[in-house]
Each structure stands twice: as structure tokens, then as C-alpha cells.
Amino acid sequence: MRKNIFEGDYYEADFEKLDEEINRCFTSRFGPGDLPIKRHKKIKGIITPNDKYKLSGGGMAWSYKEIAEAEFSKTYVILGVNSKKLGRKFACSLENWESVFGSVRVDVELANKLMEKSELKVDEEVQIRESCIEVQLPFLQFVNKDKLKELRILPILINCEDYEELKKFGEVLGSFKDIIVIISSNFSDVNENYKPFEHNLKESVYDMDKKGMKLICDLKSKEFFDFKKDKNIKGGDAIIIGMEAVKSKGKLLHHYSSGDVNEDYEKFVGYGSLVFE
């Protein structure tokens, strides 16, 4: 069992408090404003932020509202980036994942099939070091409360910066039916080591992120790969794979940053919520 390591830091560790926290994410000024309604549409994937809920939870709610209102998927493939750059290029987990809302089962059958057709390998150790997949699970469980026993995931961390390899893996992933791809990624991370503009920092970074999101929505994966190289978008390689897997144009749902939450534009992270229909 992969333990939930980041509870109490990224999100509430208590069942009822976490349920309340996610409810607030949907109804907050940064969220969609209301809770999901009944399932009535089909989607192929989402891009969702992966920061602490008090910062990125509103953006996550925008993305997960799409999951909640779409037909339930056999498996949710969650793509994140191995930021420590350790281990395999494409690393999956076959262990079930612990969560405040109860454990989540991994689709081992899908993992084995994908490993046969790609460079995907099992690496449980690398999963312990990353928060980007774990933080998605409570939201995924929250919007699938009526399907928890049937809920299956396939967590995959990416440690590859070669466009052709990313593209190929995405194409193989996209050959499987009955999946929804969840791409766990923030956008530009402005900090003491990365300040891309001297003037109008907030507005310039927002415009830059929107240019990247436009490339994503238009499925221009090579252009986005080139675009994101020096933009400090830590989940960019997962986005490339997701774009190639869904092969369906995207739509921007919401865009803001941690700076809008804590009113600090010297150090902030951009959040983009997108859906592929």
C-alpha cells in the first residue's frame, strides 16, 4: 500500500474536514461556484493543478467538476512529473494507494498491457517522493462518491525530456479505450531563481501561461514542448503525453495563480484548469 504522505500539509488529514475543504474549493471565489450536477457528457482528459488545496483547490475543482459530470471511466490514468529526476523514464505503481477517504485500487491489468507496449516500468520507490499524484486522489474520490468500489487508477510518473519518446508513449497510452487521462501539472513557477520578466511580472507571466495553454488547447504538442523548455513548467512533460493520448482539442476552464490567493506576486505559481472533450 502506498501511504498518503502529504496529508495534513497539502490537504486536511481528517475525513470530515477534508470533505468540507473540498466542498469549499468548489464554492470558493476561485472555484466554479457550485458543486457538480449529474453525469451527462463524455470527456477524454483534464489538466489540473497540484498544489496545496488552500492555494490550488479552486482550480482543481474546475477540472474535477468535468470529471464528475462526465461518464464514469473504467480507469483514470494520472500523469505526473518525477521532479527529482530519479529512476525510470516512465514509472507506474501497482500498489493500491491509501487516502483519507479510503484506499484506491490500481488497474494492474491495464498497467501490464501498457508495459508490454511501451517503456513503462514498475517503480514504487519513486512514487513516495512526489505529491503530484497523491493530491489528486481525494478530489477524484469526492466526485465519484457513488462509484468508490469500482474506482480504478493508474499512476504514472514521467522522467523523460525527449519529445519523440514522450510523443510515442502518449500515442501508446491513447490506444487504450475506456480511460480518462488526468494530467497533474501547474504552470509557471515564479520564485527567487526564476523571474522571466523585469517589469509587469504578474501580467507578463499570465500572458505567457495563456500562450502555452492556447498551444495545448490546439494540440500543438511539439510547439508546446519547445515553448515550455525555459518556462519552469514542472508538469510540462506529462502534458505532452496527455495531449498525444487524448488527441482531442482542449478548452481552458479557469486560470489564476497562488499570487491571487495570498496577494504575493514576487513568488507565485500559475494554475490552469483545462478539459479535453
Secondary structure, 3 states (H helix, E strand, C coil): CECCCCECCCECCCHHHHHHHHHHHHHCCCCCCCCCCCCCECCCEEEECCCCHHHHHHHHHHHHHHHHCECCCCEEEEEEECCCCCCCCEEECCCCECCCCCCEEECHHHHHHHHHHCCCEECHHHHCCCCCCCCHHHHHHHCCHHHCCCCEEEEEEECCCCHHHHHHHHHHHHCCCCEEEEEECCCCEEECCECCCCCCHHHHHHHHHHHHHHHHHCCCHHHHHHHHCCCCCCCHHHHHHHHHHHCCCEEEEEEEEHHHHHCCCCCEEEEEEEEEC
